[in-house]
């Protein structure tokens, strides 16, 4: 019997008598190309991110993460200017001296973009997010939040935010 790994007597592994790759070598190469193609597609999807290169949307999502999901007011304040920053500073003052809540007792919050304002205004954009709030007792609430972004010298910052429901 010819070698199990070769293409026959006197031929290198995977090469048939004609000097071309045998059917097994072609099948392996095809599987490798498909695997590499699949991996490349996943990497490109991850690299593009949810906001698909939209810097204003990315900044709005960072704010939603900091303010709602993580309940991290100092971090949210860094993303904000003007009225939004003032609202957060007022909350920080109200909560001064209180022990922070245990992260395990906070609600779980997920969000999705419902609507994005067209890029008609170059320095201002609005985004409406739906927040799904899951409480400890299994109760689920839904809230819509409008986040207004402003371009501040090339960096998008939250100018205002408000719950619509």
C-alpha positions in Angstrom: 0.0 0.0 0.0 1.3 3.5 -0.8 2.0 5.7 2.2 -1.2 6.8 3.9 -0.1 10.4 3.8 1.2 10.4 0.3 -0.3 10.5 -3.2 1.2 7.2 -4.2 4.6 5.6 -4.7 7.3 8.2 -5.3 5.0 11.2 -5.0 5.0 13.7 -2.1 2.1 13.8 0.3 -1.1 15.2 -1.2 0.2 15.1 -4.8 -1.2 12.7 -7.3 0.6 11.0 -10.2 -0.1 13.9 -12.5 1.9 16.3 -10.2 -1.3 18.2 -9.2 -2.8 18.1 -5.7 -4.9 15.1 -5.1 -8.6 15.3 -4.0 -7.7 15.1 -0.3 -5.3 18.0 -0.5 -7.8 20.1 -2.5 -10.5 19.4 0.1 -8.1 20.4 3.0 -7.1 23.6 1.2 -10.7 24.5 0.5 -11.6 24.0 4.2 -8.7 26.2 5.2 -9.7 29.0 2.8 -13.3 28.8 4.1 -12.1 28.9 7.7 -9.8 31.8 7.0 -12.6 33.6 5.2 -15.0 33.1 8.1 -12.5 34.3 10.6 -11.7 37.4 8.5 -15.5 38.2 8.2 -15.9 38.0 12.0 -12.8 40.1 12.6 -14.1 42.8 10.2 -17.5 42.8 11.8 -16.0 43.2 15.3 -13.6 45.9 14.0 -16.5 47.9 12.5 -18.3 47.9 15.8 -21.9 48.5 16.4 -21.7 52.1 15.4 -20.2 51.5 12.0 -17.7 54.3 12.1 -20.2 56.9 13.3 -18.2 58.8 16.0 -21.3 60.7 17.3 -23.1 57.4 17.8 -20.1 55.8 19.4 -19.8 58.7 21.9 -23.6 58.4 22.6 -23.2 54.7 23.3 -20.3 55.4 25.7 -22.5 57.8 27.6 -25.4 55.3 27.8 -22.9 52.7 29.1 -21.5 55.0 31.7 -24.7 56.6 32.9 -27.3 53.9 32.6 -25.5 50.5 32.4 -22.6 51.1 34.8 -24.2 53.9 36.9 -20.9 55.7 36.9 -21.7 59.4 37.2 -18.0 60.6 37.2 -17.4 58.7 33.9 -20.6 59.9 32.4 -19.8 63.5 33.4 -16.5 63.3 31.4 -18.6 62.5 28.3 -20.9 65.5 28.9 -21.0 69.3 28.3 -23.4 72.1 29.0 -26.9 71.1 30.3 -26.0 67.4 30.3 -23.0 68.0 32.5 -25.0 70.2 34.8 -27.7 67.5 35.2 -25.0 65.0 36.2 -23.3 67.3 38.6 -26.7 68.0 40.3 -27.1 64.2 40.7 -23.6 63.9 42.1 -24.4 66.5 44.7 -27.7 64.8 45.7 -25.9 61.5 46.1 -22.9 62.9 48.1 -22.4 61.1 51.4 -24.5 58.1 50.4 -22.9 54.7 50.1 -22.8 53.5 46.5 -25.2 50.7 45.6 -23.9 47.2 45.4 -23.4 46.3 41.8 -25.2 43.0 42.4 -28.3 44.9 43.5 -28.5 47.2 40.5 -30.9 46.4 37.7 -29.4 44.9 34.5 -29.8 47.3 31.6 -29.5 46.6 27.9 -30.1 49.1 25.1 -30.6 49.4 21.4 -30.6 52.3 19.0 -34.1 53.1 17.8 -33.5 56.2 15.8 -30.6 58.4 14.7 -30.9 61.9 13.4 -29.6 62.3 9.9 -26.3 64.1 9.6 -27.9 67.2 8.2 -26.4 69.3 11.0 -22.7 68.7 11.1 -22.2 69.8 14.7 -25.3 68.3 16.4 -26.9 64.8 16.3 -29.7 63.2 18.2 -30.1 59.5 19.1 -33.1 57.7 20.6 -32.3 54.5 22.5 -34.6 52.0 24.0 -33.5 50.8 27.4 -34.6 47.4 28.7 -34.3 47.5 32.5 -34.4 44.1 34.3 -35.1 44.4 38.0 -34.2 41.7 40.6 -37.8 40.5 41.0 -38.0 39.6 37.3 -39.8 42.8 36.4 -38.9 44.4 33.1 -39.3 48.0 32.3 -38.7 49.8 29.0 -37.7 53.4 28.6 -36.8 55.5 25.7 -34.0 58.1 26.1 -33.0 60.9 23.7 -29.3 61.7 23.7 -28.3 64.9 22.0 -24.6 65.0 20.9 -22.6 68.1 20.0 -19.2 68.3 18.2 -16.8 70.0 20.6 -13.6 70.7 18.6 -13.6 67.4 16.9 -14.8 65.3 19.8 -18.5 64.4 20.2 -19.9 65.1 23.7 -23.4 64.7 25.2 -25.1 68.1 25.2 -28.4 66.8 26.7 -30.2 63.7 27.6 -33.8 63.0 28.6 -36.1 60.1 29.1 -39.0 60.3 26.8 -41.4 58.0 28.6 
